[in-house]
Amino acid sequence: MEEIMLLRKLVEEHDYKGALVLIDHMDEMARDDKINKVGAYVFVLLVHLIKQQAENRTVRSWNHLIEKALDGIHRANKRRKTGGQYLSAIELGETIDERFNLAISEAASEVFEGMYSSNKIAKMIDVEQIKGKALELIVTYEL
């Protein structure tokens, strides 16, 4: 809200250069918020894909949470007015890479009743296969 009031003031003072700088800053803040939101859903997706592969099984609740995460990613990444997406497939891949270690850590506390460390779980799974599957699920997801 503070930024909107400052923008109004800059326009009223005919400081269009300052207003444009502020608009760029606000755009960047909004984009960062979208990236963080997508990243949170990517984290949930990865945790459950890791659990599936580590335990070589799935349960309905995991499948439900995977579907819910995919829906959240799709909705958060969609540009409402201009169409398109905030993050490209390449950027989504980077987000998957960034969130993967945290996801392994979380999954380790849940699979096999938390018996194994995240390092042990990482050795039990095919990291690249899970990352690839996550990206494929995201880019091919349809409502």
Secondary structure, DSSP 8 states (H G I E B T S, - for coil): -HHHHHHHHHHHTT-HHHHHHHHHHHHHHHHHHHHHHHHHHHHHHHHHHHHHHHHT---HHHHHHHHHHHHHHHHHHB-TTT-SBSS-HHHHHHHHHHHHHHHHHHHHHHGGGG-S-HHHHHHHS-HHHHHHHHHHHHHH---
